[in-house]
Amino acid sequence: MSNQDEETIEVDERMITVADGVRLRVLMAGDGPAVLLLHGFAVNADDWLQTVAHLASIGFRAIAPDALGFGQSDKPGGAAYSLQRYAALNVALLDALGIARASIVGHSMGGKMALATTILYPERVERLVIADSEGFMQIPLFMRKGGSLPFLGEAILALTAQPVLIRMQLHAAFANPQRYITPALIERGRKTLADPGVRNTMLALSRHFAANDLQGAGLFTQLSSIQQPTLIVWGAEDRMFPPKYARAAQAALPHAQLVVIPNCGHFPMIEAEAEFHQLLEEFLG
């Protein structure tokens, strides 16, 4: 694999229609072994921009889609969302790009999507990385049930879109918030949470939580069957999914390697970019 300066990497952004007619916005760069990067809840593929450039610079083909319902991808709403559907869309995207097998890296909510894809389509997955992954802790009741209660879910979402609450959420997400929380980041969060399509997605995920939960979807007991080389990465200062859930993930994935990054919160690809990228390079290489 060749090496190239990250600064010279041009990231391609395009809309791709997959087999069932869903349109996904996708960031891509590079040639070589494919790596599919799955983002977390209420964000989009932009969280992976630096990782896409880095992987491309060391000889990988990096692919980062906006998940169904988020970013600029389609937002069908209703009962369209489930782990099985997300996994099928990941494979449909690989099909659309002519890729037989890929390594998958999933962050937060993207972690459980990566796990679901590996369980349901093992022949399509080369290696697996989950970072500060959802699926190993009890999600707060208002997120699991709020969307099913008339007006409550809408009221909660209206509040979370307020800049002061966005700042509070970001403070919980970073070990060093003073370095990473900028007016631009807060505005990005406000725009995302004010988007009616994204809000409908969040309500739908709450209303159909069981279908989007590893336990509820019947996938949790199959985690131990994953045979692909697996890496678990966690921020030691993650206050959203504390590190004890990294150990729960390792217990559920007995073949996995666990690395806990010190002085890092919920977003290791941002807050510990160099170390996270080095871990990916060594693990995928």
N, C-alpha and C positions, 0 to 999 in steps of 0.2 A: 504494500500500500504506500502511496506517495504522501508526502507532507507538503503543505502549502500554508502560507501566512493567513491566519484567520481574518486579518484586516482586508484581504483581497477577495474573500469569499462573497459571492453574490447569492443571496437567498431568493429563490423563486417563490412567488405567491400566486396561486391559481385556484379556481373553483373546479372541482372534479366531480362528475356525476358517476356514482357507483351503480352496481348492477340493479338495485331495486329503485333507481330513480332519485335517490337522495343526493343532494348537492352538498359537498363538504369543502370548506376553505382549507387549503393545505399549504404549509411552508415546506420547501424542499431545497436541498443543496447536496452536491457531491456525487461521486460514483463509487461503486464497490459494494461490500456487504450492506444490506439494508438494516436500518435501525428505525423502528416506529416509536415515536415519543408521544405519550398520552398525558394531557394536562389534568389539573384538578378541578374542583367544584367552583363554579361561578367565575372562572377566568377563561383564558383561551390559549391558543398555540404560541402567542407572543412570549409567554413565560420561557419558551424553549429556544428563543432566537439565538442566544449565545451558544447554546449547546448544539444547535443545528450547524452553526458556522464552525464550531470546534470539531465536531465529528467529520464534517466535510473536509476540513483541513488535514485530517490524518487518514483519509482514504475510505471513509464510509459514505453511504448514501442515507442521509438523514431525512426523515419524513415526519412532520408534526401537523396533524389535523386539528381544526376546531371540532370538538366533539359535537354530535348531534344535539341541537338545542342551545348551543353556546357560540360565542363569537359571531362569525358571518355564515356559519353553516345553517342548513335548514332547521326550522323550529316547528315541528308538526304539532307538539302539545299532546294533551290527552294521555292515552295509555300507550303512546308510541315508545316509551322509554323502558328498557329493562337491560340487565346485564347480558342476557342472551342477544338482544338486538345490538347493543354496542359491540359485542364480540363479533357478530356477523358482519357489522359495518366495517370493523377493522380488517377483516379478511377480504371483504368486498373491495376495500381500498387497495389492498395488496394486489388483488386480481386486476383491478383497473390499471395498475402500474406495471403489470407483468412480473410481479415478484412472487416467487414460490415460497420462500422462507425469509423471516426477518427476526432479528432480536427485538424485544419489546422493553421499553423503559416507561414505567407508569408512576406518576406522582400523585399522592393524595387520592382523590376519587379515581384518577387514572390508574392508580395501583390496583384497585379491585377490578377495573376493566381489563388490565393486563393479565391479571390472574384468571379471570373468566375466559379470556381469549385462549390462554395457554391450556386450560382444562378442556375447553370445548373443541379447540382446533390444534391439538398438540403437534400435528405434522407440519404446521405452518410457523412454529416458533423455534428459533435456534437457541436463544438465551433469554433470560428474564431478569429484569432489575425492577424492584419496587422501592420507592423513596417516600418515607413518612406516609405510608399507605393507609387509606381507609379500609375497613373490613375487620379490624381486630379490637375495636372498642364499641361500647354502646353509644350510639349517636343520640344527642339530646332529644327529649320527647317532642319539643315544638317542631323540630326538623322532620321527625318521623310521622307526626300526626297533625301538625299545624295546617298543612295544606288541605286536610279533609274537613276542617271546621269552617263553616261559613264565615267569611270576612276576616277570620283571625290570620290566616296565612297572608292575605293581601296587606293587612295592617302591619304585620311584622316586616314584610318586604319593604313597605313604604318607609318604615323607620330605619331599616338597615341601609337604605340609600342615602341617608343623611351624612354629610362629610364628617361630623363629629364621631358618629358611630363607625364609619369606615376607618377613621384614624385609630379608634380603639381596637378594631379587628386586626388592623395591621400591626399594632403594638404587640398583640398576642402572637402574631405570625413570625416576628423577627426577634432574634436574640439581641441584635444591635439596631433597634428601630430608628435611632437618631441618624444613622448612616443611610438607611434605605427608604424611609418614608419621606417622600417629596410631594410638593403640591401636584406634580404631574401624575404621580402614582395614585394619589387620592382622587384626582379627577377621573382617572381611568376607572377606578372602582365605582365612582358615582355614575358614570355613563353606563357601565355594565349593569349595575343594579337598577338603573332607571329604564333600561330597555324592556319594553313590554313583552317581547318574545322571550328574553332570558328569564324574566319574572314568571312567565307562564311555565317555562321549563322547570324552574325551581319548585313551583307549586305542584307540577305533575310528578316530579321525583319524590316529593313528600307524600302525595296521595297514593302513589304506587311504590312505596318504600320497599316492601317485601321483595318485589321483582328486581330491585336494584341493590339488594343486600346479599352478601355471600351466603349468610345463613338462610334467609328467606327464599333465595333462589335454589337452595339445595346444593350449593357448590362448596361450602366450607369444608365439609367432610371429605371432599375430593382433593384438597390442597396437598395432602401428603402423597398423592399419586404423581405429582409433578416431578418429572425426571430431568428436565432441562437444567443446566447449570443456572443457579439462581443467586442473586446478590440482593441483600436488603441493606438500604442506606437510611440512616435516621439522624436528625439533628438532636444533639444532646440537650438543647434548650427548647425543644418543640413544646409549646404550651397548648397547642391545639390537639395533637395526638402525642402525649408524653412518651418518653422512651420506654416505659414499661411495656408499651404495646409493640415495640420493636422485638422485645423478647417473646411476646405472645406470637408474633409473626414467625419468629424463628422456630418456636415450638410446633407451629402448624405446618412449617415447611422444613422438615428435618434435614434436607440435603442443602439448605441454603447457608450462605456465608453472610454474617452480619458485621457491618461497619457503622459505628456511631461517631459522628463528626462533632468534636467539641466546639463550643462557642458558636453554635449554629441553630437556627430555629426550624420552622416548618418548610422553608424553601431552600434546600441545599444547593440547587443549581444556580441560585442567585446569591445567597449569602456565603456560600463556601464554593464558589464557582471553580476555582483552580483545583481544589481537592476533589470535588465531585467529578470534574472532567478527567482527572488523573485516574480515579477509580474506574470510570467507564472505559477509559483507554486500556487499562490493564485487564479488566474483566472481559471486554469484547474483543481484545486484540488477538 
